[in-house]
Amino acid sequence: MVSATVGRSAVLGAVVLALLAVPAQAATGMAHEPATAALPAPDIAGLRAVLRSAVAQGAPGAMARIDDHGTVDTATQGYADRSTRRAISTVDHFRVGSVTKAFSAVVLLQLADEHRLTLDAPVNRYLPGLLPDDRITVRHVLSHRSGLYDYTNDMFAKSVPGFESVRNKVFTYRQLVKLSLAKPRTNAPGAAYSYSNTNFVVAGMLIEKITGHSVRTEYQNRIFKPLNLRDTYYVHPDTKIPGRYARGYLTPDTAGAALVDATEQTVSWAQSAGAVISSTRDLNTFFSALLGGRLTSAARLAEMEHWTRVNSTTGYGLGLRRRDLSCGISVYGHTGAVQGYYTYAFTTKDGGRSLTALANTSNNGTVLDTMAGTLESAFCGKRTKSPRGTAVAERHEDVAPAVVRK
């Protein structure tokens, strides 16, 4: 097995982020975290241990990068490619899964800043007749409170056969929405949080209808190019990952079955809900810029941070997650699961310290839970964990598979 590597370097010419102080509108019972200045140093040895555990539990490789006010820490373990036994590297590109949702949300919030979109307007105002209920608003979609059924629950009920049936398929947005509408809604609009990829398929449709451009064009012009995200792509429906990349391996439902190389796929079943490709550096840059106030107005960022409670340690805003860690620190970003890849990408309230961690497998609940420990090492340091315990991975969340198995 390839041994872990760790790197630390000062980044020259680091961009000073605008620190726009925007108080989060926390849901009842979700305490405010201490100031970012109080953060302990990252526990790099602990980070390495988490990655080693993930590989021991079935991930071919795992990696993490921390960007902290111009200083970079990296850690890697295992392989990017099981066939060639090439070691995984933090410069490798990978599929980010549901982290894509944060990109889609940013575009829509920018359109709201431009007065081209009203968050509390019905989706049907912009996409007439798309949804069966005029009460479903743009805000409901972005916060997973629309009640629209998640079609991927059925699509990937059996992980490998489900994946192989769509690996090379190209869907239209309307076809995906139709799959959702064939099932009863989970709740009345605004009544409850219920994670559904359908919501961010609708978000993609809104982007394209309002701008007259493809999602790819809007991502590039509004986010990729302004932030100089050189490793970030939206290639749908192409199946290949550009540049140097980590291959992704899907864990079959049958215990002991061989991993399935899921690297090449259209991800057309997700699109604006999960088809972005990126790197650890670029995701850290993106979330640092977002929480630092560089992508939206302060008012829109505050709306992204209006949390609906998901469980005891997590909340969901508008395309943005909050996770409360064992040391009392809260971090902001998104998780991602797509066939072959698990991603955690989070940053502090001011965007000053960011972590992106990846394991190149999926459908392995043990690995998913273990990788949540990268957040503890990156943001809580070597502190003794409080009785609250660590933040646990959220089940039945993110894109494929809908149900992770141990």
Secondary structure as the mmCIF struct_conf table of DSSP 4:
data_model
#
loop_
_struct_conf.conf_type_id
_struct_conf.id
_struct_conf.beg_label_comp_id
_struct_conf.beg_label_asym_id
_struct_conf.beg_label_seq_id
_struct_conf.end_label_comp_id
_struct_conf.end_label_asym_id
_struct_conf.end_label_seq_id
HELX_LH_PP_P HELX_LH_PP_P1 VAL A 2 ALA A 4
STRN STRN1 THR A 5 ALA A 10
HELX_LH_PP_P HELX_LH_PP_P2 VAL A 11 VAL A 11
TURN_TY1_P TURN_TY1_P1 LEU A 12 GLY A 13
HELX_LH_PP_P HELX_LH_PP_P3 ALA A 14 ALA A 18
STRN STRN2 GLN A 25 GLN A 25
HELX_LH_PP_P HELX_LH_PP_P4 ALA A 26 ALA A 27
TURN_TY1_P TURN_TY1_P2 THR A 28 GLY A 29
HELX_LH_PP_P HELX_LH_PP_P5 ALA A 31 ALA A 35
HELX_RH_3T_P HELX_RH_3T_P1 THR A 36 ALA A 38
HELX_LH_PP_P HELX_LH_PP_P6 LEU A 39 PRO A 42
HELX_RH_AL_P HELX_RH_AL_P1 ILE A 44 ALA A 56
TURN_TY1_P TURN_TY1_P3 GLN A 57 GLY A 58
BEND BEND1 PRO A 60 PRO A 60
STRN STRN3 GLY A 61 ASP A 68
TURN_TY1_P TURN_TY1_P4 HIS A 69 GLY A 70
STRN STRN4 THR A 71 ASP A 81
TURN_TY1_P TURN_TY1_P5 ARG A 82 ARG A 85
STRN STRN5 ARG A 86 ALA A 87
HELX_LH_PP_P HELX_LH_PP_P7 ILE A 88 ILE A 88
TURN_TY1_P TURN_TY1_P6 THR A 90 VAL A 91
STRN STRN6 HIS A 93 HIS A 93
STRN STRN7 PHE A 94 ARG A 95
HELX_RH_3T_P HELX_RH_3T_P2 GLY A 97 VAL A 99
HELX_RH_AL_P HELX_RH_AL_P2 THR A 100 ASP A 113
TURN_TY1_P TURN_TY1_P7 GLU A 114 HIS A 115
BEND BEND2 ARG A 116 ARG A 116
TURN_TY1_P TURN_TY1_P8 LEU A 119 ASP A 120
BEND BEND3 ALA A 121 ALA A 121
STRN STRN8 PRO A 122 PRO A 122
HELX_RH_AL_P HELX_RH_AL_P3 VAL A 123 TYR A 126
BEND BEND4 LEU A 127 LEU A 127
TURN_TY1_P TURN_TY1_P9 PRO A 128 GLY A 129
BEND BEND5 LEU A 130 PRO A 132
TURN_TY1_P TURN_TY1_P10 ASP A 134 ARG A 135
STRN STRN9 THR A 137 THR A 137
HELX_RH_AL_P HELX_RH_AL_P4 VAL A 138 LEU A 142
TURN_TY1_P TURN_TY1_P11 SER A 143 HIS A 144
BEND BEND6 SER A 146 SER A 146
TURN_TY1_P TURN_TY1_P12 TYR A 151 TYR A 151
HELX_RH_AL_P HELX_RH_AL_P5 THR A 152 MET A 155
TURN_TY1_P TURN_TY1_P13 PHE A 156 PHE A 156
BEND BEND7 ALA A 157 LYS A 158
HELX_RH_AL_P HELX_RH_AL_P6 SER A 159 VAL A 166
TURN_TY1_P TURN_TY1_P14 ARG A 167 ASN A 168
HELX_RH_AL_P HELX_RH_AL_P7 TYR A 173 LEU A 181
TURN_TY1_P TURN_TY1_P15 ALA A 182 ALA A 182
BEND BEND8 LYS A 183 LYS A 183
BEND BEND9 THR A 186 ALA A 188
TURN_TY1_P TURN_TY1_P16 PRO A 189 GLY A 190
BEND BEND10 ALA A 191 ALA A 191
HELX_RH_AL_P HELX_RH_AL_P8 ASN A 197 THR A 211
BEND BEND11 GLY A 212 HIS A 213
HELX_RH_AL_P HELX_RH_AL_P9 VAL A 215 TYR A 219
HELX_RH_PI_P HELX_RH_PI_P1 GLN A 220 PHE A 224
TURN_TY1_P TURN_TY1_P17 LYS A 225 ASN A 228
TURN_TY1_P TURN_TY1_P18 ARG A 230 ASP A 231
STRN STRN10 TYR A 233 TYR A 233
TURN_TY1_P TURN_TY1_P19 HIS A 236 PRO A 237
BEND BEND12 LYS A 240 LYS A 240
HELX_LH_PP_P HELX_LH_PP_P8 ILE A 241 PRO A 242
BEND BEND13 GLY A 243 ARG A 244
STRN STRN11 TYR A 245 TYR A 245
STRN STRN12 TYR A 249 LEU A 250
HELX_LH_PP_P HELX_LH_PP_P9 THR A 251 PRO A 252
BEND BEND14 ASP A 253 THR A 254
TURN_TY1_P TURN_TY1_P20 ALA A 255 GLY A 256
HELX_LH_PP_P HELX_LH_PP_P10 ALA A 257 LEU A 259
STRN STRN13 VAL A 260 ASP A 261
BEND BEND15 GLU A 264 GLU A 264
TURN_TY1_P TURN_TY1_P21 SER A 268 ALA A 270
HELX_RH_3T_P HELX_RH_3T_P3 GLN A 271 ALA A 273
TURN_TY1_P TURN_TY1_P22 GLY A 274 GLY A 274
STRN STRN14 ILE A 277 SER A 278
HELX_RH_AL_P HELX_RH_AL_P10 THR A 280 LEU A 291
TURN_TY1_P TURN_TY1_P23 GLY A 292 GLY A 293
BEND BEND16 ARG A 294 THR A 296
HELX_RH_AL_P HELX_RH_AL_P11 ALA A 298 MET A 304
TURN_TY1_P TURN_TY1_P24 GLU A 305 GLU A 305
STRN STRN15 HIS A 306 HIS A 306
HELX_LH_PP_P HELX_LH_PP_P11 TRP A 307 TRP A 307
STRN STRN16 THR A 308 ASN A 311
TURN_TY1_P TURN_TY1_P25 SER A 312 THR A 313
STRN STRN17 THR A 314 TYR A 316
BEND BEND17 LEU A 318 GLY A 319
STRN STRN18 ARG A 321 ASP A 324
TURN_TY1_P TURN_TY1_P26 SER A 326 CYS A 327
BEND BEND18 GLY A 328 GLY A 328
STRN STRN19 SER A 330 VAL A 338
TURN_TY1_P TURN_TY1_P27 GLN A 339 GLY A 340
STRN STRN20 TYR A 341 THR A 347
TURN_TY1_P TURN_TY1_P28 LYS A 349 ASP A 350
BEND BEND19 GLY A 351 GLY A 352
STRN STRN21 ARG A 353 ALA A 359
BEND BEND20 ASN A 360 ASN A 360
STRN STRN22 THR A 361 SER A 362
BEND BEND21 ASN A 363 ASN A 363
HELX_RH_AL_P HELX_RH_AL_P12 GLY A 365 MET A 371
TURN_TY1_P TURN_TY1_P29 ALA A 372 ALA A 372
HELX_RH_AL_P HELX_RH_AL_P13 GLY A 373 LEU A 375
HELX_RH_PI_P HELX_RH_PI_P2 GLU A 376 CYS A 380
TURN_TY1_P TURN_TY1_P30 GLY A 381 LYS A 382
HELX_LH_PP_P HELX_LH_PP_P12 ARG A 383 SER A 386
TURN_TY1_P TURN_TY1_P31 PRO A 387 ARG A 388
HELX_LH_PP_P HELX_LH_PP_P13 THR A 390 GLU A 394
TURN_TY1_P TURN_TY1_P32 ARG A 395 HIS A 396
BEND BEND22 ASP A 398 ALA A 400
BEND BEND23 ALA A 402 VAL A 403
#
